[in-house]
Amino acid sequence: MRDRVEVALNQIRPTLQKDGGDVLLVDVGSDGVVKVRMTGACRGCQMSDVTLREGIEKFLKHEIPEITAVESV
């Protein structure tokens, strides 16, 4: 599943990079929890929680239904 998550993240990564940020995949648990690290302008941004929940998590869950949650570490 890790490869599928990487492919999906690569689809949304250009949008984050356009604003000076990025997201790195840290881990994909057997329980379907994906752990990511927000970097660049996304790290410390007041809107990063919204980006994580309403952007990244929704997109990943849509692309890969086995994903149960996305957490920032």
CHARMM internal coordinates of N, CA and C (Angstrom, degrees):
IC EDIT
DIST 1 N 1 CA 1.4581
DIST 1 CA 1 C 1.5321
ANGL 1 N 1 CA 1 C 110.00
DIST 1 C 2 N 1.3234
ANGL 1 CA 1 C 2 N 117.47
DIHE 1 N 1 CA 1 C 2 N -26.99
DIST 2 N 2 CA 1.4650
ANGL 1 C 2 N 2 CA 120.92
DIHE 1 CA 1 C 2 N 2 CA -179.12
DIST 2 CA 2 C 1.5287
ANGL 2 N 2 CA 2 C 111.28
DIHE 1 C 2 N 2 CA 2 C -55.92
DIST 2 C 3 N 1.3379
ANGL 2 CA 2 C 3 N 116.25
DIHE 2 N 2 CA 2 C 3 N -43.03
DIST 3 N 3 CA 1.4649
ANGL 2 C 3 N 3 CA 119.75
DIHE 2 CA 2 C 3 N 3 CA 179.88
DIST 3 CA 3 C 1.5260
ANGL 3 N 3 CA 3 C 111.22
DIHE 2 C 3 N 3 CA 3 C -62.80
DIST 3 C 4 N 1.3081
ANGL 3 CA 3 C 4 N 116.82
DIHE 3 N 3 CA 3 C 4 N -39.66
DIST 4 N 4 CA 1.4674
ANGL 3 C 4 N 4 CA 120.78
DIHE 3 CA 3 C 4 N 4 CA 178.86
DIST 4 CA 4 C 1.5298
ANGL 4 N 4 CA 4 C 111.40
DIHE 3 C 4 N 4 CA 4 C -64.78
DIST 4 C 5 N 1.3282
ANGL 4 CA 4 C 5 N 116.17
DIHE 4 N 4 CA 4 C 5 N -38.05
DIST 5 N 5 CA 1.4651
ANGL 4 C 5 N 5 CA 120.42
DIHE 4 CA 4 C 5 N 5 CA 178.27
DIST 5 CA 5 C 1.5256
ANGL 5 N 5 CA 5 C 109.83
DIHE 4 C 5 N 5 CA 5 C -66.35
DIST 5 C 6 N 1.3249
ANGL 5 CA 5 C 6 N 117.21
DIHE 5 N 5 CA 5 C 6 N -42.98
DIST 6 N 6 CA 1.4706
ANGL 5 C 6 N 6 CA 120.97
DIHE 5 CA 5 C 6 N 6 CA 178.46
DIST 6 CA 6 C 1.5264
ANGL 6 N 6 CA 6 C 110.85
DIHE 5 C 6 N 6 CA 6 C -59.47
DIST 6 C 7 N 1.3307
ANGL 6 CA 6 C 7 N 116.32
DIHE 6 N 6 CA 6 C 7 N -44.14
DIST 7 N 7 CA 1.4658
ANGL 6 C 7 N 7 CA 120.66
DIHE 6 CA 6 C 7 N 7 CA 179.05
DIST 7 CA 7 C 1.5283
ANGL 7 N 7 CA 7 C 110.15
DIHE 6 C 7 N 7 CA 7 C -60.70
DIST 7 C 8 N 1.3173
ANGL 7 CA 7 C 8 N 116.70
DIHE 7 N 7 CA 7 C 8 N -44.80
DIST 8 N 8 CA 1.4702
ANGL 7 C 8 N 8 CA 120.75
DIHE 7 CA 7 C 8 N 8 CA -179.97
DIST 8 CA 8 C 1.5280
ANGL 8 N 8 CA 8 C 110.95
DIHE 7 C 8 N 8 CA 8 C -65.26
DIST 8 C 9 N 1.3259
ANGL 8 CA 8 C 9 N 117.45
DIHE 8 N 8 CA 8 C 9 N -43.09
DIST 9 N 9 CA 1.4662
ANGL 8 C 9 N 9 CA 120.09
DIHE 8 CA 8 C 9 N 9 CA 178.80
DIST 9 CA 9 C 1.5272
ANGL 9 N 9 CA 9 C 111.02
DIHE 8 C 9 N 9 CA 9 C -62.54
DIST 9 C 10 N 1.3171
ANGL 9 CA 9 C 10 N 116.94
DIHE 9 N 9 CA 9 C 10 N -36.21
DIST 10 N 10 CA 1.4636
ANGL 9 C 10 N 10 CA 120.41
DIHE 9 CA 9 C 10 N 10 CA 178.77
DIST 10 CA 10 C 1.5204
ANGL 10 N 10 CA 10 C 111.85
DIHE 9 C 10 N 10 CA 10 C -63.51
DIST 10 C 11 N 1.3198
ANGL 10 CA 10 C 11 N 117.26
DIHE 10 N 10 CA 10 C 11 N -23.47
DIST 11 N 11 CA 1.4611
ANGL 10 C 11 N 11 CA 120.89
DIHE 10 CA 10 C 11 N 11 CA 178.24
DIST 11 CA 11 C 1.5297
ANGL 11 N 11 CA 11 C 112.06
DIHE 10 C 11 N 11 CA 11 C -75.10
DIST 11 C 12 N 1.3326
ANGL 11 CA 11 C 12 N 116.94
DIHE 11 N 11 CA 11 C 12 N -31.50
DIST 12 N 12 CA 1.4694
ANGL 11 C 12 N 12 CA 119.40
DIHE 11 CA 11 C 12 N 12 CA -178.51
DIST 12 CA 12 C 1.5313
ANGL 12 N 12 CA 12 C 113.06
DIHE 11 C 12 N 12 CA 12 C -101.19
DIST 12 C 13 N 1.3062
ANGL 12 CA 12 C 13 N 116.34
DIHE 12 N 12 CA 12 C 13 N -12.83
DIST 13 N 13 CA 1.4612
ANGL 12 C 13 N 13 CA 121.64
DIHE 12 CA 12 C 13 N 13 CA -178.52
DIST 13 CA 13 C 1.5470
ANGL 13 N 13 CA 13 C 112.98
DIHE 12 C 13 N 13 CA 13 C -55.91
DIST 13 C 14 N 1.3393
ANGL 13 CA 13 C 14 N 120.35
DIHE 13 N 13 CA 13 C 14 N -42.90
DIST 14 N 14 CA 1.4730
ANGL 13 C 14 N 14 CA 119.12
DIHE 13 CA 13 C 14 N 14 CA -179.80
DIST 14 CA 14 C 1.5263
ANGL 14 N 14 CA 14 C 113.99
DIHE 13 C 14 N 14 CA 14 C -57.90
DIST 14 C 15 N 1.3160
ANGL 14 CA 14 C 15 N 116.97
DIHE 14 N 14 CA 14 C 15 N -33.84
DIST 15 N 15 CA 1.4690
ANGL 14 C 15 N 15 CA 120.45
DIHE 14 CA 14 C 15 N 15 CA 178.36
DIST 15 CA 15 C 1.5234
ANGL 15 N 15 CA 15 C 110.32
DIHE 14 C 15 N 15 CA 15 C -65.29
DIST 15 C 16 N 1.3195
ANGL 15 CA 15 C 16 N 116.73
DIHE 15 N 15 CA 15 C 16 N -43.64
DIST 16 N 16 CA 1.4670
ANGL 15 C 16 N 16 CA 120.64
DIHE 15 CA 15 C 16 N 16 CA 178.24
DIST 16 CA 16 C 1.5245
ANGL 16 N 16 CA 16 C 110.75
DIHE 15 C 16 N 16 CA 16 C -66.43
DIST 16 C 17 N 1.3194
ANGL 16 CA 16 C 17 N 116.62
DIHE 16 N 16 CA 16 C 17 N -41.67
DIST 17 N 17 CA 1.4581
ANGL 16 C 17 N 17 CA 120.98
DIHE 16 CA 16 C 17 N 17 CA -177.99
DIST 17 CA 17 C 1.5197
ANGL 17 N 17 CA 17 C 112.01
DIHE 16 C 17 N 17 CA 17 C -66.98
DIST 17 C 18 N 1.3234
ANGL 17 CA 17 C 18 N 116.63
DIHE 17 N 17 CA 17 C 18 N -28.90
DIST 18 N 18 CA 1.4606
ANGL 17 C 18 N 18 CA 120.76
DIHE 17 CA 17 C 18 N 18 CA 177.57
DIST 18 CA 18 C 1.5238
ANGL 18 N 18 CA 18 C 111.00
DIHE 17 C 18 N 18 CA 18 C -59.97
DIST 18 C 19 N 1.3395
ANGL 18 CA 18 C 19 N 116.28
DIHE 18 N 18 CA 18 C 19 N -30.61
DIST 19 N 19 CA 1.4652
ANGL 18 C 19 N 19 CA 121.36
DIHE 18 CA 18 C 19 N 19 CA 179.40
DIST 19 CA 19 C 1.5229
ANGL 19 N 19 CA 19 C 112.07
DIHE 18 C 19 N 19 CA 19 C -98.97
DIST 19 C 20 N 1.3357
ANGL 19 CA 19 C 20 N 117.11
DIHE 19 N 19 CA 19 C 20 N 11.21
DIST 20 N 20 CA 1.4609
ANGL 19 C 20 N 20 CA 120.75
DIHE 19 CA 19 C 20 N 20 CA 176.39
DIST 20 CA 20 C 1.5203
ANGL 20 N 20 CA 20 C 114.77
DIHE 19 C 20 N 20 CA 20 C 88.01
DIST 20 C 21 N 1.3202
ANGL 20 CA 20 C 21 N 117.59
DIHE 20 N 20 CA 20 C 21 N 11.37
DIST 21 N 21 CA 1.4603
ANGL 20 C 21 N 21 CA 120.67
DIHE 20 CA 20 C 21 N 21 CA -179.42
DIST 21 CA 21 C 1.5174
ANGL 21 N 21 CA 21 C 111.86
DIHE 20 C 21 N 21 CA 21 C -116.04
DIST 21 C 22 N 1.3055
ANGL 21 CA 21 C 22 N 114.91
DIHE 21 N 21 CA 21 C 22 N -174.70
DIST 22 N 22 CA 1.4642
ANGL 21 C 22 N 22 CA 120.94
DIHE 21 CA 21 C 22 N 22 CA 177.06
DIST 22 CA 22 C 1.5267
ANGL 22 N 22 CA 22 C 108.09
DIHE 21 C 22 N 22 CA 22 C -168.28
DIST 22 C 23 N 1.3110
ANGL 22 CA 22 C 23 N 115.39
DIHE 22 N 22 CA 22 C 23 N 171.15
DIST 23 N 23 CA 1.4609
ANGL 22 C 23 N 23 CA 121.74
DIHE 22 CA 22 C 23 N 23 CA 176.79
DIST 23 CA 23 C 1.5227
ANGL 23 N 23 CA 23 C 107.45
DIHE 22 C 23 N 23 CA 23 C -136.29
DIST 23 C 24 N 1.3191
ANGL 23 CA 23 C 24 N 115.78
DIHE 23 N 23 CA 23 C 24 N 134.20
DIST 24 N 24 CA 1.4556
ANGL 23 C 24 N 24 CA 121.69
DIHE 23 CA 23 C 24 N 24 CA 179.24
DIST 24 CA 24 C 1.5216
ANGL 24 N 24 CA 24 C 109.75
DIHE 23 C 24 N 24 CA 24 C -115.02
DIST 24 C 25 N 1.3045
ANGL 24 CA 24 C 25 N 115.93
DIHE 24 N 24 CA 24 C 25 N 136.09
DIST 25 N 25 CA 1.4655
ANGL 24 C 25 N 25 CA 120.64
DIHE 24 CA 24 C 25 N 25 CA 177.25
DIST 25 CA 25 C 1.5136
ANGL 25 N 25 CA 25 C 108.74
DIHE 24 C 25 N 25 CA 25 C -78.48
DIST 25 C 26 N 1.3338
ANGL 25 CA 25 C 26 N 116.41
DIHE 25 N 25 CA 25 C 26 N 125.45
DIST 26 N 26 CA 1.4581
ANGL 25 C 26 N 26 CA 121.96
DIHE 25 CA 25 C 26 N 26 CA 179.37
DIST 26 CA 26 C 1.5235
ANGL 26 N 26 CA 26 C 110.37
DIHE 25 C 26 N 26 CA 26 C -99.62
DIST 26 C 27 N 1.3355
ANGL 26 CA 26 C 27 N 116.53
DIHE 26 N 26 CA 26 C 27 N -47.45
DIST 27 N 27 CA 1.4652
ANGL 26 C 27 N 27 CA 119.58
DIHE 26 CA 26 C 27 N 27 CA -175.26
DIST 27 CA 27 C 1.5256
ANGL 27 N 27 CA 27 C 110.18
DIHE 26 C 27 N 27 CA 27 C -160.34
DIST 27 C 28 N 1.3104
ANGL 27 CA 27 C 28 N 114.87
DIHE 27 N 27 CA 27 C 28 N 152.62
DIST 28 N 28 CA 1.4618
ANGL 27 C 28 N 28 CA 122.16
DIHE 27 CA 27 C 28 N 28 CA 170.90
DIST 28 CA 28 C 1.5211
ANGL 28 N 28 CA 28 C 105.98
DIHE 27 C 28 N 28 CA 28 C -126.79
DIST 28 C 29 N 1.3229
ANGL 28 CA 28 C 29 N 116.77
DIHE 28 N 28 CA 28 C 29 N 111.45
DIST 29 N 29 CA 1.4553
ANGL 28 C 29 N 29 CA 121.23
DIHE 28 CA 28 C 29 N 29 CA -177.73
DIST 29 CA 29 C 1.5186
ANGL 29 N 29 CA 29 C 112.45
DIHE 28 C 29 N 29 CA 29 C -80.50
DIST 29 C 30 N 1.3089
ANGL 29 CA 29 C 30 N 115.23
DIHE 29 N 29 CA 29 C 30 N 158.24
DIST 30 N 30 CA 1.4663
ANGL 29 C 30 N 30 CA 120.58
DIHE 29 CA 29 C 30 N 30 CA 178.04
DIST 30 CA 30 C 1.5315
ANGL 30 N 30 CA 30 C 111.28
DIHE 29 C 30 N 30 CA 30 C -65.46
DIST 30 C 31 N 1.3374
ANGL 30 CA 30 C 31 N 116.51
DIHE 30 N 30 CA 30 C 31 N -16.47
DIST 31 N 31 CA 1.4613
ANGL 30 C 31 N 31 CA 121.89
DIHE 30 CA 30 C 31 N 31 CA 178.36
DIST 31 CA 31 C 1.5313
ANGL 31 N 31 CA 31 C 112.25
DIHE 30 C 31 N 31 CA 31 C -87.08
DIST 31 C 32 N 1.3450
ANGL 31 CA 31 C 32 N 116.63
DIHE 31 N 31 CA 31 C 32 N 2.55
DIST 32 N 32 CA 1.4528
ANGL 31 C 32 N 32 CA 120.58
DIHE 31 CA 31 C 32 N 32 CA 178.68
DIST 32 CA 32 C 1.5099
ANGL 32 N 32 CA 32 C 114.74
DIHE 31 C 32 N 32 CA 32 C 87.36
DIST 32 C 33 N 1.3187
ANGL 32 CA 32 C 33 N 117.30
DIHE 32 N 32 CA 32 C 33 N 7.76
DIST 33 N 33 CA 1.4584
ANGL 32 C 33 N 33 CA 121.25
DIHE 32 CA 32 C 33 N 33 CA 178.65
DIST 33 CA 33 C 1.5274
ANGL 33 N 33 CA 33 C 109.00
DIHE 32 C 33 N 33 CA 33 C -88.68
DIST 33 C 34 N 1.3203
ANGL 33 CA 33 C 34 N 115.38
DIHE 33 N 33 CA 33 C 34 N 124.18
DIST 34 N 34 CA 1.4580
ANGL 33 C 34 N 34 CA 122.09
DIHE 33 CA 33 C 34 N 34 CA 179.13
DIST 34 CA 34 C 1.5216
ANGL 34 N 34 CA 34 C 107.94
DIHE 33 C 34 N 34 CA 34 C -101.07
DIST 34 C 35 N 1.3345
ANGL 34 CA 34 C 35 N 116.10
DIHE 34 N 34 CA 34 C 35 N 130.27
DIST 35 N 35 CA 1.4637
ANGL 34 C 35 N 35 CA 120.96
DIHE 34 CA 34 C 35 N 35 CA 178.30
DIST 35 CA 35 C 1.5152
ANGL 35 N 35 CA 35 C 107.80
DIHE 34 C 35 N 35 CA 35 C -110.93
DIST 35 C 36 N 1.3316
ANGL 35 CA 35 C 36 N 114.80
DIHE 35 N 35 CA 35 C 36 N 128.24
DIST 36 N 36 CA 1.4562
ANGL 35 C 36 N 36 CA 121.51
DIHE 35 CA 35 C 36 N 36 CA -178.96
DIST 36 CA 36 C 1.5247
ANGL 36 N 36 CA 36 C 109.75
DIHE 35 C 36 N 36 CA 36 C -128.20
DIST 36 C 37 N 1.3316
ANGL 36 CA 36 C 37 N 114.70
DIHE 36 N 36 CA 36 C 37 N 161.52
DIST 37 N 37 CA 1.4606
ANGL 36 C 37 N 37 CA 120.59
DIHE 36 CA 36 C 37 N 37 CA 175.53
DIST 37 CA 37 C 1.5261
ANGL 37 N 37 CA 37 C 107.05
DIHE 36 C 37 N 37 CA 37 C -122.82
DIST 37 C 38 N 1.3144
ANGL 37 CA 37 C 38 N 116.06
DIHE 37 N 37 CA 37 C 38 N 123.06
DIST 38 N 38 CA 1.4529
ANGL 37 C 38 N 38 CA 121.52
DIHE 37 CA 37 C 38 N 38 CA 176.02
DIST 38 CA 38 C 1.5258
ANGL 38 N 38 CA 38 C 107.77
DIHE 37 C 38 N 38 CA 38 C -80.25
DIST 38 C 39 N 1.3380
ANGL 38 CA 38 C 39 N 116.64
DIHE 38 N 38 CA 38 C 39 N 135.20
DIST 39 N 39 CA 1.4565
ANGL 38 C 39 N 39 CA 120.44
DIHE 38 CA 38 C 39 N 39 CA -177.63
DIST 39 CA 39 C 1.5219
ANGL 39 N 39 CA 39 C 110.23
DIHE 38 C 39 N 39 CA 39 C -130.31
DIST 39 C 40 N 1.3231
ANGL 39 CA 39 C 40 N 115.14
DIHE 39 N 39 CA 39 C 40 N 174.01
DIST 40 N 40 CA 1.4597
ANGL 39 C 40 N 40 CA 121.04
DIHE 39 CA 39 C 40 N 40 CA 178.96
DIST 40 CA 40 C 1.5122
ANGL 40 N 40 CA 40 C 110.96
DIHE 39 C 40 N 40 CA 40 C 62.33
DIST 40 C 41 N 1.3184
ANGL 40 CA 40 C 41 N 115.69
DIHE 40 N 40 CA 40 C 41 N -138.99
DIST 41 N 41 CA 1.4637
ANGL 40 C 41 N 41 CA 121.10
DIHE 40 CA 40 C 41 N 41 CA -177.52
DIST 41 CA 41 C 1.5291
ANGL 41 N 41 CA 41 C 111.97
DIHE 40 C 41 N 41 CA 41 C -64.83
DIST 41 C 42 N 1.3363
ANGL 41 CA 41 C 42 N 117.46
DIHE 41 N 41 CA 41 C 42 N -22.24
DIST 42 N 42 CA 1.4694
ANGL 41 C 42 N 42 CA 120.36
DIHE 41 CA 41 C 42 N 42 CA 179.33
DIST 42 CA 42 C 1.5265
ANGL 42 N 42 CA 42 C 111.70
DIHE 41 C 42 N 42 CA 42 C -70.52
DIST 42 C 43 N 1.3188
ANGL 42 CA 42 C 43 N 116.31
DIHE 42 N 42 CA 42 C 43 N -29.08
DIST 43 N 43 CA 1.4607
ANGL 42 C 43 N 43 CA 120.40
DIHE 42 CA 42 C 43 N 43 CA -179.31
DIST 43 CA 43 C 1.5281
ANGL 43 N 43 CA 43 C 108.44
DIHE 42 C 43 N 43 CA 43 C -71.90
DIST 43 C 44 N 1.2905
ANGL 43 CA 43 C 44 N 116.17
DIHE 43 N 43 CA 43 C 44 N 117.36
DIST 44 N 44 CA 1.4564
ANGL 43 C 44 N 44 CA 120.75
DIHE 43 CA 43 C 44 N 44 CA 179.05
DIST 44 CA 44 C 1.5257
ANGL 44 N 44 CA 44 C 114.21
DIHE 43 C 44 N 44 CA 44 C 87.37
DIST 44 C 45 N 1.3094
ANGL 44 CA 44 C 45 N 117.41
DIHE 44 N 44 CA 44 C 45 N -3.81
DIST 45 N 45 CA 1.4663
ANGL 44 C 45 N 45 CA 120.30
DIHE 44 CA 44 C 45 N 45 CA 178.06
DIST 45 CA 45 C 1.5284
ANGL 45 N 45 CA 45 C 109.11
DIHE 44 C 45 N 45 CA 45 C -69.80
DIST 45 C 46 N 1.3201
ANGL 45 CA 45 C 46 N 116.24
DIHE 45 N 45 CA 45 C 46 N 140.22
DIST 46 N 46 CA 1.4627
ANGL 45 C 46 N 46 CA 120.58
DIHE 45 CA 45 C 46 N 46 CA -179.96
DIST 46 CA 46 C 1.5199
ANGL 46 N 46 CA 46 C 112.07
DIHE 45 C 46 N 46 CA 46 C -63.91
DIST 46 C 47 N 1.3056
ANGL 46 CA 46 C 47 N 117.19
DIHE 46 N 46 CA 46 C 47 N -24.57
DIST 47 N 47 CA 1.4642
ANGL 46 C 47 N 47 CA 121.70
DIHE 46 CA 46 C 47 N 47 CA -177.53
DIST 47 CA 47 C 1.5318
ANGL 47 N 47 CA 47 C 112.46
DIHE 46 C 47 N 47 CA 47 C -95.22
DIST 47 C 48 N 1.3214
ANGL 47 CA 47 C 48 N 118.59
DIHE 47 N 47 CA 47 C 48 N 3.36
DIST 48 N 48 CA 1.4701
ANGL 47 C 48 N 48 CA 119.97
DIHE 47 CA 47 C 48 N 48 CA -175.69
DIST 48 CA 48 C 1.5275
ANGL 48 N 48 CA 48 C 112.41
DIHE 47 C 48 N 48 CA 48 C -63.55
DIST 48 C 49 N 1.3298
ANGL 48 CA 48 C 49 N 117.86
DIHE 48 N 48 CA 48 C 49 N -33.06
DIST 49 N 49 CA 1.4732
ANGL 48 C 49 N 49 CA 119.54
DIHE 48 CA 48 C 49 N 49 CA 176.77
DIST 49 CA 49 C 1.5213
ANGL 49 N 49 CA 49 C 111.13
DIHE 48 C 49 N 49 CA 49 C -65.03
DIST 49 C 50 N 1.3163
ANGL 49 CA 49 C 50 N 116.03
DIHE 49 N 49 CA 49 C 50 N -39.99
DIST 50 N 50 CA 1.4646
ANGL 49 C 50 N 50 CA 120.66
DIHE 49 CA 49 C 50 N 50 CA 178.56
DIST 50 CA 50 C 1.5257
ANGL 50 N 50 CA 50 C 109.35
DIHE 49 C 50 N 50 CA 50 C -67.23
DIST 50 C 51 N 1.3160
ANGL 50 CA 50 C 51 N 116.73
DIHE 50 N 50 CA 50 C 51 N -43.42
DIST 51 N 51 CA 1.4619
ANGL 50 C 51 N 51 CA 121.14
DIHE 50 CA 50 C 51 N 51 CA 177.73
DIST 51 CA 51 C 1.5206
ANGL 51 N 51 CA 51 C 110.37
DIHE 50 C 51 N 51 CA 51 C -59.40
DIST 51 C 52 N 1.3299
ANGL 51 CA 51 C 52 N 116.14
DIHE 51 N 51 CA 51 C 52 N -42.93
DIST 52 N 52 CA 1.4602
ANGL 51 C 52 N 52 CA 120.77
DIHE 51 CA 51 C 52 N 52 CA -179.54
DIST 52 CA 52 C 1.5200
ANGL 52 N 52 CA 52 C 111.26
DIHE 51 C 52 N 52 CA 52 C -64.24
DIST 52 C 53 N 1.3179
ANGL 52 CA 52 C 53 N 118.63
DIHE 52 N 52 CA 52 C 53 N -49.92
DIST 53 N 53 CA 1.4739
ANGL 52 C 53 N 53 CA 122.55
DIHE 52 CA 52 C 53 N 53 CA -175.14
DIST 53 CA 53 C 1.5332
ANGL 53 N 53 CA 53 C 113.06
DIHE 52 C 53 N 53 CA 53 C -76.34
DIST 53 C 54 N 1.3247
ANGL 53 CA 53 C 54 N 114.83
DIHE 53 N 53 CA 53 C 54 N -51.20
DIST 54 N 54 CA 1.4686
ANGL 53 C 54 N 54 CA 119.15
DIHE 53 CA 53 C 54 N 54 CA -172.41
DIST 54 CA 54 C 1.5317
ANGL 54 N 54 CA 54 C 113.18
DIHE 53 C 54 N 54 CA 54 C -85.83
DIST 54 C 55 N 1.3031
ANGL 54 CA 54 C 55 N 116.72
DIHE 54 N 54 CA 54 C 55 N -16.71
DIST 55 N 55 CA 1.4564
ANGL 54 C 55 N 55 CA 120.19
DIHE 54 CA 54 C 55 N 55 CA 179.51
DIST 55 CA 55 C 1.5090
ANGL 55 N 55 CA 55 C 112.30
DIHE 54 C 55 N 55 CA 55 C -108.66
DIST 55 C 56 N 1.3102
ANGL 55 CA 55 C 56 N 115.60
DIHE 55 N 55 CA 55 C 56 N -72.34
DIST 56 N 56 CA 1.4617
ANGL 55 C 56 N 56 CA 121.59
DIHE 55 CA 55 C 56 N 56 CA -173.25
DIST 56 CA 56 C 1.5258
ANGL 56 N 56 CA 56 C 112.09
DIHE 55 C 56 N 56 CA 56 C -64.13
DIST 56 C 57 N 1.3330
ANGL 56 CA 56 C 57 N 117.44
DIHE 56 N 56 CA 56 C 57 N -52.67
DIST 57 N 57 CA 1.4668
ANGL 56 C 57 N 57 CA 119.99
DIHE 56 CA 56 C 57 N 57 CA -176.95
DIST 57 CA 57 C 1.5300
ANGL 57 N 57 CA 57 C 111.66
DIHE 56 C 57 N 57 CA 57 C -62.79
DIST 57 C 58 N 1.3119
ANGL 57 CA 57 C 58 N 117.53
DIHE 57 N 57 CA 57 C 58 N -46.67
DIST 58 N 58 CA 1.4745
ANGL 57 C 58 N 58 CA 119.98
DIHE 57 CA 57 C 58 N 58 CA 179.95
DIST 58 CA 58 C 1.5231
ANGL 58 N 58 CA 58 C 110.96
DIHE 57 C 58 N 58 CA 58 C -59.59
DIST 58 C 59 N 1.3325
ANGL 58 CA 58 C 59 N 116.73
DIHE 58 N 58 CA 58 C 59 N -44.05
DIST 59 N 59 CA 1.4519
ANGL 58 C 59 N 59 CA 120.66
DIHE 58 CA 58 C 59 N 59 CA -178.83
DIST 59 CA 59 C 1.5259
ANGL 59 N 59 CA 59 C 110.99
DIHE 58 C 59 N 59 CA 59 C -64.77
DIST 59 C 60 N 1.3368
ANGL 59 CA 59 C 60 N 116.86
DIHE 59 N 59 CA 59 C 60 N -46.68
DIST 60 N 60 CA 1.4649
ANGL 59 C 60 N 60 CA 119.55
DIHE 59 CA 59 C 60 N 60 CA -179.11
DIST 60 CA 60 C 1.5226
ANGL 60 N 60 CA 60 C 111.83
DIHE 59 C 60 N 60 CA 60 C -63.42
DIST 60 C 61 N 1.3277
ANGL 60 CA 60 C 61 N 117.42
DIHE 60 N 60 CA 60 C 61 N -41.65
DIST 61 N 61 CA 1.4685
ANGL 60 C 61 N 61 CA 120.53
DIHE 60 CA 60 C 61 N 61 CA 178.84
DIST 61 CA 61 C 1.5257
ANGL 61 N 61 CA 61 C 111.17
DIHE 60 C 61 N 61 CA 61 C -64.63
DIST 61 C 62 N 1.3268
ANGL 61 CA 61 C 62 N 116.46
DIHE 61 N 61 CA 61 C 62 N -34.80
DIST 62 N 62 CA 1.4688
ANGL 61 C 62 N 62 CA 120.21
DIHE 61 CA 61 C 62 N 62 CA 178.09
DIST 62 CA 62 C 1.5319
ANGL 62 N 62 CA 62 C 110.53
DIHE 61 C 62 N 62 CA 62 C -68.62
DIST 62 C 63 N 1.3182
ANGL 62 CA 62 C 63 N 116.50
DIHE 62 N 62 CA 62 C 63 N -43.18
DIST 63 N 63 CA 1.4599
ANGL 62 C 63 N 63 CA 121.32
DIHE 62 CA 62 C 63 N 63 CA -178.05
DIST 63 CA 63 C 1.5276
ANGL 63 N 63 CA 63 C 113.07
DIHE 62 C 63 N 63 CA 63 C -74.82
DIST 63 C 64 N 1.3473
ANGL 63 CA 63 C 64 N 115.43
DIHE 63 N 63 CA 63 C 64 N -34.64
DIST 64 N 64 CA 1.4628
ANGL 63 C 64 N 64 CA 121.10
DIHE 63 CA 63 C 64 N 64 CA -176.03
DIST 64 CA 64 C 1.5240
ANGL 64 N 64 CA 64 C 108.55
DIHE 63 C 64 N 64 CA 64 C -132.88
DIST 64 C 65 N 1.3236
ANGL 64 CA 64 C 65 N 118.16
DIHE 64 N 64 CA 64 C 65 N 90.21
DIST 65 N 65 CA 1.4695
ANGL 64 C 65 N 65 CA 121.70
DIHE 64 CA 64 C 65 N 65 CA -174.17
DIST 65 CA 65 C 1.5377
ANGL 65 N 65 CA 65 C 114.56
DIHE 64 C 65 N 65 CA 65 C -58.67
DIST 65 C 66 N 1.3121
ANGL 65 CA 65 C 66 N 118.08
DIHE 65 N 65 CA 65 C 66 N -20.15
DIST 66 N 66 CA 1.4776
ANGL 65 C 66 N 66 CA 120.25
DIHE 65 CA 65 C 66 N 66 CA 179.80
DIST 66 CA 66 C 1.5236
ANGL 66 N 66 CA 66 C 112.59
DIHE 65 C 66 N 66 CA 66 C -70.65
DIST 66 C 67 N 1.3160
ANGL 66 CA 66 C 67 N 117.82
DIHE 66 N 66 CA 66 C 67 N -14.07
DIST 67 N 67 CA 1.4515
ANGL 66 C 67 N 67 CA 121.03
DIHE 66 CA 66 C 67 N 67 CA 179.70
DIST 67 CA 67 C 1.5258
ANGL 67 N 67 CA 67 C 108.89
DIHE 66 C 67 N 67 CA 67 C -73.04
DIST 67 C 68 N 1.3297
ANGL 67 CA 67 C 68 N 115.67
DIHE 67 N 67 CA 67 C 68 N 129.77
DIST 68 N 68 CA 1.4643
ANGL 67 C 68 N 68 CA 121.26
DIHE 67 CA 67 C 68 N 68 CA -179.17
DIST 68 CA 68 C 1.5201
ANGL 68 N 68 CA 68 C 112.57
DIHE 67 C 68 N 68 CA 68 C -100.14
DIST 68 C 69 N 1.3387
ANGL 68 CA 68 C 69 N 117.58
DIHE 68 N 68 CA 68 C 69 N -27.76
DIST 69 N 69 CA 1.4652
ANGL 68 C 69 N 69 CA 121.29
DIHE 68 CA 68 C 69 N 69 CA -178.34
DIST 69 CA 69 C 1.5218
ANGL 69 N 69 CA 69 C 109.57
DIHE 68 C 69 N 69 CA 69 C -164.80
DIST 69 C 70 N 1.3211
ANGL 69 CA 69 C 70 N 114.41
DIHE 69 N 69 CA 69 C 70 N 158.86
DIST 70 N 70 CA 1.4664
ANGL 69 C 70 N 70 CA 121.03
DIHE 69 CA 69 C 70 N 70 CA 173.45
DIST 70 CA 70 C 1.5135
ANGL 70 N 70 CA 70 C 106.69
DIHE 69 C 70 N 70 CA 70 C -126.30
DIST 70 C 71 N 1.3195
ANGL 70 CA 70 C 71 N 116.06
DIHE 70 N 70 CA 70 C 71 N 128.30
DIST 71 N 71 CA 1.4621
ANGL 70 C 71 N 71 CA 121.51
DIHE 70 CA 70 C 71 N 71 CA -177.65
DIST 71 CA 71 C 1.5228
ANGL 71 N 71 CA 71 C 109.80
DIHE 70 C 71 N 71 CA 71 C -122.99
DIST 71 C 72 N 1.3147
ANGL 71 CA 71 C 72 N 115.93
DIHE 71 N 71 CA 71 C 72 N 143.50
DIST 72 N 72 CA 1.4518
ANGL 71 C 72 N 72 CA 121.75
DIHE 71 CA 71 C 72 N 72 CA 175.02
DIST 72 CA 72 C 1.5263
ANGL 72 N 72 CA 72 C 108.60
DIHE 71 C 72 N 72 CA 72 C -93.39
DIST 72 C 73 N 1.3183
ANGL 72 CA 72 C 73 N 116.10
DIHE 72 N 72 CA 72 C 73 N 132.20
DIST 73 N 73 CA 1.4732
ANGL 72 C 73 N 73 CA 120.49
DIHE 72 CA 72 C 73 N 73 CA 178.90
DIST 73 CA 73 C 1.5070
ANGL 73 N 73 CA 73 C 110.83
DIHE 72 C 73 N 73 CA 73 C -122.16
END
COOR INIT
IC SEED 1 N 1 CA 1 C
IC BUILD
